[in-house]
Amino acid sequence: MSTSAEETKIAVGKSPSGVRDGRQHSLQAQMKPINLSFAACGFLGIYHLGAAAAFHRHGKKLLRDVKAFAGASAGSLAAAVLLAVPENIEKCKHFAYGFAEEVRRLNFGAVTPGYDFMKTLREGIESILPSDVHEIAENRLYVSVTNSKSGENHLVSNFSSREDLIKVLLASSFIPVYAGIKPVEFKGQKWVDGGLTNGLPILPVGRTVTISPFSGRLDICPEDKGRVDLYIKLAKQDMMVSCLFINLKTLESTSAVMFIFKSLFCAYMSSYVKFWHFLFCKWRLSLFLNTRKGECRRKKEV
């Protein structure tokens, strides 16, 4: 491969650091598009908010490279907030704390007669999302929902209005019986929780970074201390059995106010720490390996 005299002059005029920066930007441009996907997890969605807060405060450069956001159930709510209004993550966290405490105080939880779980969730969503959220989310936010009639999963990414987007987010969080009896209606069909059929959407184009409060083969998740690595797949999400058991016990053991706040706060901070592990270990290593591959390829071409 030959180079022109003009190209040689340009290369000589650059400082070594400038050359490295140019190569880094070139390689980043050649890399696959990045997507973020947040798993279905109920009130453990506070874990997602910790990760979202870390992305917003310390990963702005990485966020600029994110092409699409995806999620199921509580994960879709976190994805929508991080994409459209990251400055409201703190407000969303306080709503999650209050919502969990409100449900805990009821005699039979969310299924207490007369309690409208979906109404409270809608009010929270409406208070957090901006008026133009549907325009921001168009073809960038992918929400997992399940058709109540066919049982098929759909990833919805087109929203004609803010109300349409809110309906899809509510549908993705609608757990039959627990959240109500009547499924959410959207475009003439009825939909329920996307976590029932696809709890962790992996988009077909690009590299999908996965976030979940359940330990498993994921990018950002808790580390389980179990002696045996035994995994099960639930709704397309790999989870370690021992960690799943622990998290289910945590969800059930909400007999005291301080316990639930401590559990949610720990989940929030845990994901914040895991973000740093991902950013400085996994992601930087990926960039380094791609840089080395690019250099080797250029040497072969020369």
JORA-V150068 format. One record per run of one state. SS is the DSSP state (a for helix, b for strand, c for the rest). FROM is the first residue (numbers start at 0). TO is the last residue. If there is no record, write none. Layout:
BEGIN
((SS:FROM:TO) (SS:FROM:TO))
END
This chain:
BEGIN
((c:0:3) (a:4:12) (c:13:14) (a:15:29) (c:30:32) (b:33:37) (c:38:40) (a:41:57) (c:58:58) (a:59:63) (c:64:64) (b:65:71) (c:72:72) (a:73:83) (c:84:84) (a:85:104) (c:105:107) (a:108:110) (c:111:115) (a:116:127) (c:128:131) (a:132:136) (c:137:139) (b:140:146) (c:147:151) (b:152:155) (c:156:160) (a:161:171) (c:172:174) (b:175:175) (c:176:178) (b:179:179) (c:180:182) (b:183:185) (c:186:187) (b:188:192) (a:193:195) (c:196:205) (b:206:210) (c:211:218) (b:219:219) (c:220:229) (b:230:233) (c:234:235) (b:236:239) (a:240:251) (c:252:255) (a:256:300) (c:301:301))
END
